Amino acid sequence: MSRRRHGIIYLKQDGNLLQAEGEFTYNFGTPKREPRFGSGGKVVGTSETPQEPYIKGEIVLEADTDAKAITNIRQATITLEMDQKTLVLRNAEYYADGEAKTSDGHLQVEFFGDELEEI
């Protein structure tokens, strides 16, 4: 018997439910590590690039959804609730390009913040 790990998701902005759909991605903001190679082709160390914590995905623009207000989100708490875990992104801001699609009524959302915590 298989257990569903993540199926239904809820995306909230300061407690207000946004109609999330599809696949969401997130990153805790750990540094991106890459190997550094010496002239002999062997790894001689690593380099680290800082990353900011984020939650990204798409929301459905319903009749009462204010897309412009979503694109102006600053210093919000973004919560992504899944079947078996909840993620909280603090001091989050919207960083996508604000493009909405009329074909399916979706708005790409990308929220970057100070800290992503699993609770």
Rosetta constraint file for C-alpha pairs under 8 A:
AtomPair CA 4 CA 83 HARMONIC 7.67 0.50
AtomPair CA 5 CA 83 HARMONIC 6.30 0.50
AtomPair CA 5 CA 84 HARMONIC 6.33 0.50
AtomPair CA 6 CA 82 HARMONIC 5.63 0.50
AtomPair CA 6 CA 83 HARMONIC 5.19 0.50
AtomPair CA 6 CA 84 HARMONIC 6.81 0.50
AtomPair CA 7 CA 82 HARMONIC 6.85 0.50
AtomPair CA 7 CA 83 HARMONIC 6.39 0.50
AtomPair CA 8 CA 82 HARMONIC 6.14 0.50
AtomPair CA 8 CA 83 HARMONIC 6.47 0.50
AtomPair CA 9 CA 20 HARMONIC 6.89 0.50
AtomPair CA 9 CA 21 HARMONIC 7.77 0.50
AtomPair CA 9 CA 80 HARMONIC 6.84 0.50
AtomPair CA 9 CA 81 HARMONIC 5.44 0.50
AtomPair CA 9 CA 82 HARMONIC 4.67 0.50
AtomPair CA 9 CA 83 HARMONIC 7.13 0.50
AtomPair CA 10 CA 17 HARMONIC 7.08 0.50
AtomPair CA 10 CA 18 HARMONIC 7.39 0.50
AtomPair CA 10 CA 19 HARMONIC 7.37 0.50
AtomPair CA 10 CA 20 HARMONIC 6.26 0.50
AtomPair CA 10 CA 79 HARMONIC 7.73 0.50
AtomPair CA 10 CA 80 HARMONIC 5.68 0.50
AtomPair CA 10 CA 81 HARMONIC 4.94 0.50
AtomPair CA 10 CA 82 HARMONIC 6.67 0.50
AtomPair CA 11 CA 17 HARMONIC 6.01 0.50
AtomPair CA 11 CA 18 HARMONIC 5.50 0.50
AtomPair CA 11 CA 19 HARMONIC 6.99 0.50
AtomPair CA 11 CA 20 HARMONIC 5.90 0.50
AtomPair CA 11 CA 78 HARMONIC 7.09 0.50
AtomPair CA 11 CA 79 HARMONIC 5.62 0.50
AtomPair CA 11 CA 80 HARMONIC 4.67 0.50
AtomPair CA 11 CA 81 HARMONIC 6.43 0.50
AtomPair CA 12 CA 16 HARMONIC 5.14 0.50
AtomPair CA 12 CA 17 HARMONIC 4.45 0.50
AtomPair CA 12 CA 18 HARMONIC 5.60 0.50
AtomPair CA 12 CA 78 HARMONIC 5.62 0.50
AtomPair CA 12 CA 79 HARMONIC 5.02 0.50
AtomPair CA 12 CA 80 HARMONIC 6.61 0.50
AtomPair CA 13 CA 17 HARMONIC 6.58 0.50
AtomPair CA 13 CA 18 HARMONIC 7.12 0.50
AtomPair CA 13 CA 76 HARMONIC 6.54 0.50
AtomPair CA 13 CA 77 HARMONIC 5.84 0.50
AtomPair CA 13 CA 78 HARMONIC 4.73 0.50
AtomPair CA 13 CA 79 HARMONIC 6.56 0.50
AtomPair CA 14 CA 76 HARMONIC 5.99 0.50
AtomPair CA 14 CA 77 HARMONIC 5.08 0.50
AtomPair CA 14 CA 78 HARMONIC 6.36 0.50
AtomPair CA 14 CA 79 HARMONIC 7.88 0.50
AtomPair CA 15 CA 77 HARMONIC 7.98 0.50
AtomPair CA 15 CA 79 HARMONIC 7.86 0.50
AtomPair CA 18 CA 59 HARMONIC 6.65 0.50
AtomPair CA 18 CA 60 HARMONIC 7.79 0.50
AtomPair CA 19 CA 59 HARMONIC 5.34 0.50
AtomPair CA 19 CA 60 HARMONIC 5.33 0.50
AtomPair CA 19 CA 61 HARMONIC 7.47 0.50
AtomPair CA 19 CA 62 HARMONIC 7.88 0.50
AtomPair CA 20 CA 57 HARMONIC 7.71 0.50
AtomPair CA 20 CA 58 HARMONIC 6.12 0.50
AtomPair CA 20 CA 59 HARMONIC 4.32 0.50
AtomPair CA 20 CA 60 HARMONIC 6.17 0.50
AtomPair CA 21 CA 57 HARMONIC 7.76 0.50
AtomPair CA 21 CA 58 HARMONIC 5.99 0.50
AtomPair CA 21 CA 59 HARMONIC 5.71 0.50
AtomPair CA 21 CA 60 HARMONIC 6.65 0.50
AtomPair CA 22 CA 57 HARMONIC 7.32 0.50
AtomPair CA 22 CA 58 HARMONIC 6.81 0.50
AtomPair CA 23 CA 57 HARMONIC 6.17 0.50
AtomPair CA 23 CA 58 HARMONIC 7.65 0.50
AtomPair CA 24 CA 55 HARMONIC 7.02 0.50
AtomPair CA 24 CA 56 HARMONIC 5.49 0.50
AtomPair CA 24 CA 57 HARMONIC 4.39 0.50
AtomPair CA 24 CA 58 HARMONIC 7.37 0.50
AtomPair CA 25 CA 55 HARMONIC 5.81 0.50
AtomPair CA 25 CA 56 HARMONIC 5.23 0.50
AtomPair CA 25 CA 57 HARMONIC 6.48 0.50
AtomPair CA 26 CA 53 HARMONIC 7.38 0.50
AtomPair CA 26 CA 54 HARMONIC 5.37 0.50
AtomPair CA 26 CA 55 HARMONIC 4.38 0.50
AtomPair CA 26 CA 56 HARMONIC 6.24 0.50
AtomPair CA 27 CA 52 HARMONIC 7.80 0.50
AtomPair CA 27 CA 53 HARMONIC 5.22 0.50
AtomPair CA 27 CA 54 HARMONIC 5.36 0.50
AtomPair CA 27 CA 55 HARMONIC 6.83 0.50
AtomPair CA 27 CA 116 HARMONIC 7.61 0.50
AtomPair CA 28 CA 52 HARMONIC 7.56 0.50
AtomPair CA 28 CA 53 HARMONIC 4.76 0.50
AtomPair CA 28 CA 54 HARMONIC 6.93 0.50
AtomPair CA 28 CA 115 HARMONIC 7.26 0.50
AtomPair CA 28 CA 116 HARMONIC 5.33 0.50
AtomPair CA 28 CA 117 HARMONIC 7.43 0.50
AtomPair CA 29 CA 50 HARMONIC 7.42 0.50
AtomPair CA 29 CA 51 HARMONIC 4.88 0.50
AtomPair CA 29 CA 52 HARMONIC 4.65 0.50
AtomPair CA 29 CA 53 HARMONIC 4.03 0.50
AtomPair CA 29 CA 54 HARMONIC 7.34 0.50
AtomPair CA 29 CA 115 HARMONIC 7.60 0.50
AtomPair CA 29 CA 116 HARMONIC 7.50 0.50
AtomPair CA 30 CA 50 HARMONIC 7.13 0.50
AtomPair CA 30 CA 51 HARMONIC 6.26 0.50
AtomPair CA 30 CA 52 HARMONIC 7.80 0.50
AtomPair CA 30 CA 53 HARMONIC 7.78 0.50
AtomPair CA 31 CA 48 HARMONIC 5.73 0.50
AtomPair CA 31 CA 49 HARMONIC 5.44 0.50
AtomPair CA 31 CA 50 HARMONIC 4.62 0.50
AtomPair CA 31 CA 51 HARMONIC 5.55 0.50
AtomPair CA 32 CA 48 HARMONIC 5.43 0.50
AtomPair CA 32 CA 49 HARMONIC 5.10 0.50
AtomPair CA 32 CA 50 HARMONIC 6.39 0.50
AtomPair CA 32 CA 51 HARMONIC 6.78 0.50
AtomPair CA 33 CA 46 HARMONIC 6.43 0.50
AtomPair CA 33 CA 47 HARMONIC 5.70 0.50
AtomPair CA 33 CA 48 HARMONIC 4.60 0.50
AtomPair CA 33 CA 49 HARMONIC 6.62 0.50
AtomPair CA 34 CA 46 HARMONIC 5.48 0.50
AtomPair CA 34 CA 47 HARMONIC 5.39 0.50
AtomPair CA 34 CA 48 HARMONIC 6.52 0.50
AtomPair CA 35 CA 43 HARMONIC 6.16 0.50
AtomPair CA 35 CA 44 HARMONIC 7.65 0.50
AtomPair CA 35 CA 45 HARMONIC 6.03 0.50
AtomPair CA 35 CA 46 HARMONIC 4.40 0.50
AtomPair CA 35 CA 47 HARMONIC 6.34 0.50
AtomPair CA 36 CA 43 HARMONIC 5.57 0.50
AtomPair CA 36 CA 44 HARMONIC 5.77 0.50
AtomPair CA 36 CA 45 HARMONIC 5.12 0.50
AtomPair CA 36 CA 46 HARMONIC 5.05 0.50
AtomPair CA 36 CA 47 HARMONIC 6.48 0.50
AtomPair CA 37 CA 41 HARMONIC 5.61 0.50
AtomPair CA 37 CA 42 HARMONIC 5.37 0.50
AtomPair CA 37 CA 43 HARMONIC 4.42 0.50
AtomPair CA 37 CA 44 HARMONIC 5.50 0.50
AtomPair CA 37 CA 45 HARMONIC 7.18 0.50
AtomPair CA 38 CA 42 HARMONIC 5.62 0.50
AtomPair CA 38 CA 43 HARMONIC 6.22 0.50
AtomPair CA 38 CA 44 HARMONIC 5.71 0.50
AtomPair CA 52 CA 112 HARMONIC 6.45 0.50
AtomPair CA 52 CA 113 HARMONIC 6.73 0.50
AtomPair CA 52 CA 114 HARMONIC 7.08 0.50
AtomPair CA 53 CA 89 HARMONIC 7.54 0.50
AtomPair CA 53 CA 112 HARMONIC 5.75 0.50
AtomPair CA 53 CA 113 HARMONIC 5.69 0.50
AtomPair CA 53 CA 114 HARMONIC 6.56 0.50
AtomPair CA 53 CA 115 HARMONIC 6.00 0.50
AtomPair CA 53 CA 116 HARMONIC 5.74 0.50
AtomPair CA 54 CA 89 HARMONIC 7.16 0.50
AtomPair CA 54 CA 110 HARMONIC 7.04 0.50
AtomPair CA 54 CA 111 HARMONIC 5.46 0.50
AtomPair CA 54 CA 112 HARMONIC 4.32 0.50
AtomPair CA 54 CA 113 HARMONIC 6.18 0.50
AtomPair CA 54 CA 116 HARMONIC 7.15 0.50
AtomPair CA 55 CA 80 HARMONIC 7.89 0.50
AtomPair CA 55 CA 89 HARMONIC 7.54 0.50
AtomPair CA 55 CA 110 HARMONIC 6.00 0.50
AtomPair CA 55 CA 111 HARMONIC 5.35 0.50
AtomPair CA 55 CA 112 HARMONIC 6.70 0.50
AtomPair CA 56 CA 108 HARMONIC 7.68 0.50
AtomPair CA 56 CA 109 HARMONIC 5.64 0.50
AtomPair CA 56 CA 110 HARMONIC 4.36 0.50
AtomPair CA 56 CA 111 HARMONIC 6.26 0.50
AtomPair CA 57 CA 108 HARMONIC 5.94 0.50
AtomPair CA 57 CA 109 HARMONIC 5.46 0.50
AtomPair CA 57 CA 110 HARMONIC 6.62 0.50
AtomPair CA 58 CA 106 HARMONIC 6.15 0.50
AtomPair CA 58 CA 107 HARMONIC 5.50 0.50
AtomPair CA 58 CA 108 HARMONIC 4.46 0.50
AtomPair CA 58 CA 109 HARMONIC 5.56 0.50
AtomPair CA 59 CA 106 HARMONIC 5.53 0.50
AtomPair CA 59 CA 107 HARMONIC 5.40 0.50
AtomPair CA 59 CA 108 HARMONIC 6.59 0.50
AtomPair CA 59 CA 109 HARMONIC 7.01 0.50
AtomPair CA 60 CA 104 HARMONIC 7.97 0.50
AtomPair CA 60 CA 105 HARMONIC 5.77 0.50
AtomPair CA 60 CA 106 HARMONIC 4.61 0.50
AtomPair CA 60 CA 107 HARMONIC 6.46 0.50
AtomPair CA 61 CA 65 HARMONIC 5.53 0.50
AtomPair CA 61 CA 66 HARMONIC 7.92 0.50
AtomPair CA 61 CA 67 HARMONIC 7.09 0.50
AtomPair CA 61 CA 105 HARMONIC 5.31 0.50
AtomPair CA 61 CA 106 HARMONIC 5.66 0.50
AtomPair CA 61 CA 107 HARMONIC 6.71 0.50
AtomPair CA 62 CA 105 HARMONIC 7.61 0.50
AtomPair CA 66 CA 70 HARMONIC 6.53 0.50
AtomPair CA 67 CA 71 HARMONIC 6.41 0.50
AtomPair CA 67 CA 107 HARMONIC 7.60 0.50
AtomPair CA 68 CA 72 HARMONIC 6.44 0.50
AtomPair CA 68 CA 98 HARMONIC 7.93 0.50
AtomPair CA 69 CA 73 HARMONIC 6.55 0.50
AtomPair CA 70 CA 94 HARMONIC 7.34 0.50
AtomPair CA 71 CA 94 HARMONIC 5.73 0.50
AtomPair CA 71 CA 95 HARMONIC 7.67 0.50
AtomPair CA 71 CA 96 HARMONIC 7.71 0.50
AtomPair CA 71 CA 98 HARMONIC 6.02 0.50
AtomPair CA 72 CA 93 HARMONIC 7.89 0.50
AtomPair CA 72 CA 94 HARMONIC 6.62 0.50
AtomPair CA 73 CA 92 HARMONIC 7.76 0.50
AtomPair CA 73 CA 93 HARMONIC 5.50 0.50
AtomPair CA 73 CA 94 HARMONIC 5.49 0.50
AtomPair CA 74 CA 91 HARMONIC 7.30 0.50
AtomPair CA 74 CA 92 HARMONIC 6.18 0.50
AtomPair CA 74 CA 93 HARMONIC 4.38 0.50
AtomPair CA 74 CA 94 HARMONIC 6.67 0.50
AtomPair CA 75 CA 90 HARMONIC 7.40 0.50
AtomPair CA 75 CA 91 HARMONIC 4.05 0.50
AtomPair CA 75 CA 92 HARMONIC 4.92 0.50
AtomPair CA 75 CA 93 HARMONIC 5.71 0.50
AtomPair CA 75 CA 113 HARMONIC 7.88 0.50
AtomPair CA 76 CA 90 HARMONIC 6.54 0.50
AtomPair CA 76 CA 91 HARMONIC 5.11 0.50
AtomPair CA 76 CA 92 HARMONIC 4.96 0.50
AtomPair CA 76 CA 93 HARMONIC 6.61 0.50
AtomPair CA 77 CA 88 HARMONIC 6.85 0.50
AtomPair CA 77 CA 89 HARMONIC 5.71 0.50
AtomPair CA 77 CA 90 HARMONIC 4.77 0.50
AtomPair CA 77 CA 91 HARMONIC 5.89 0.50
AtomPair CA 77 CA 92 HARMONIC 5.99 0.50
AtomPair CA 78 CA 88 HARMONIC 5.84 0.50
AtomPair CA 78 CA 89 HARMONIC 5.06 0.50
AtomPair CA 78 CA 90 HARMONIC 6.64 0.50
AtomPair CA 78 CA 92 HARMONIC 6.64 0.50
AtomPair CA 78 CA 111 HARMONIC 7.69 0.50
AtomPair CA 79 CA 86 HARMONIC 7.06 0.50
AtomPair CA 79 CA 87 HARMONIC 5.65 0.50
AtomPair CA 79 CA 88 HARMONIC 4.56 0.50
AtomPair CA 79 CA 89 HARMONIC 6.28 0.50
AtomPair CA 80 CA 86 HARMONIC 5.77 0.50
AtomPair CA 80 CA 87 HARMONIC 5.13 0.50
AtomPair CA 80 CA 88 HARMONIC 6.55 0.50
AtomPair CA 81 CA 85 HARMONIC 6.30 0.50
AtomPair CA 81 CA 86 HARMONIC 4.40 0.50
AtomPair CA 81 CA 87 HARMONIC 6.37 0.50
AtomPair CA 82 CA 86 HARMONIC 5.95 0.50
AtomPair CA 85 CA 118 HARMONIC 6.97 0.50
AtomPair CA 85 CA 119 HARMONIC 6.76 0.50
AtomPair CA 86 CA 118 HARMONIC 5.79 0.50
AtomPair CA 86 CA 119 HARMONIC 5.46 0.50
AtomPair CA 87 CA 116 HARMONIC 6.61 0.50
AtomPair CA 87 CA 117 HARMONIC 5.59 0.50
AtomPair CA 87 CA 118 HARMONIC 4.57 0.50
AtomPair CA 87 CA 119 HARMONIC 6.21 0.50
AtomPair CA 88 CA 115 HARMONIC 7.99 0.50
AtomPair CA 88 CA 116 HARMONIC 5.56 0.50
AtomPair CA 88 CA 117 HARMONIC 5.19 0.50
AtomPair CA 88 CA 118 HARMONIC 6.44 0.50
AtomPair CA 88 CA 119 HARMONIC 7.44 0.50
AtomPair CA 89 CA 112 HARMONIC 7.75 0.50
AtomPair CA 89 CA 113 HARMONIC 5.97 0.50
AtomPair CA 89 CA 114 HARMONIC 7.28 0.50
AtomPair CA 89 CA 115 HARMONIC 5.69 0.50
AtomPair CA 89 CA 116 HARMONIC 4.39 0.50
AtomPair CA 89 CA 117 HARMONIC 6.48 0.50
AtomPair CA 90 CA 113 HARMONIC 5.65 0.50
AtomPair CA 90 CA 114 HARMONIC 5.83 0.50
AtomPair CA 90 CA 115 HARMONIC 5.49 0.50
AtomPair CA 90 CA 116 HARMONIC 6.57 0.50
AtomPair CA 91 CA 113 HARMONIC 5.14 0.50
AtomPair CA 91 CA 114 HARMONIC 5.73 0.50
AtomPair CA 91 CA 115 HARMONIC 7.61 0.50
AtomPair CA 92 CA 111 HARMONIC 5.73 0.50
AtomPair CA 92 CA 112 HARMONIC 5.19 0.50
AtomPair CA 92 CA 113 HARMONIC 3.89 0.50
AtomPair CA 92 CA 114 HARMONIC 6.82 0.50
AtomPair CA 93 CA 111 HARMONIC 5.26 0.50
AtomPair CA 93 CA 112 HARMONIC 5.51 0.50
AtomPair CA 93 CA 113 HARMONIC 6.26 0.50
AtomPair CA 94 CA 109 HARMONIC 6.86 0.50
AtomPair CA 94 CA 110 HARMONIC 5.66 0.50
AtomPair CA 94 CA 111 HARMONIC 4.64 0.50
AtomPair CA 94 CA 112 HARMONIC 6.68 0.50
AtomPair CA 95 CA 109 HARMONIC 7.53 0.50
AtomPair CA 95 CA 110 HARMONIC 5.43 0.50
AtomPair CA 95 CA 111 HARMONIC 5.99 0.50
AtomPair CA 95 CA 112 HARMONIC 6.90 0.50
AtomPair CA 96 CA 108 HARMONIC 6.77 0.50
AtomPair CA 96 CA 109 HARMONIC 5.89 0.50
AtomPair CA 96 CA 110 HARMONIC 5.23 0.50
AtomPair CA 96 CA 111 HARMONIC 7.81 0.50
AtomPair CA 98 CA 107 HARMONIC 7.06 0.50
AtomPair CA 98 CA 108 HARMONIC 7.01 0.50
AtomPair CA 98 CA 109 HARMONIC 7.79 0.50
AtomPair CA 99 CA 107 HARMONIC 6.33 0.50
AtomPair CA 99 CA 108 HARMONIC 6.86 0.50
AtomPair CA 100 CA 105 HARMONIC 6.81 0.50
AtomPair CA 100 CA 106 HARMONIC 5.70 0.50
AtomPair CA 100 CA 107 HARMONIC 4.51 0.50
AtomPair CA 100 CA 108 HARMONIC 6.96 0.50
AtomPair CA 101 CA 105 HARMONIC 5.29 0.50
AtomPair CA 101 CA 106 HARMONIC 5.37 0.50
AtomPair CA 101 CA 107 HARMONIC 6.55 0.50
AtomPair CA 102 CA 106 HARMONIC 7.31 0.50
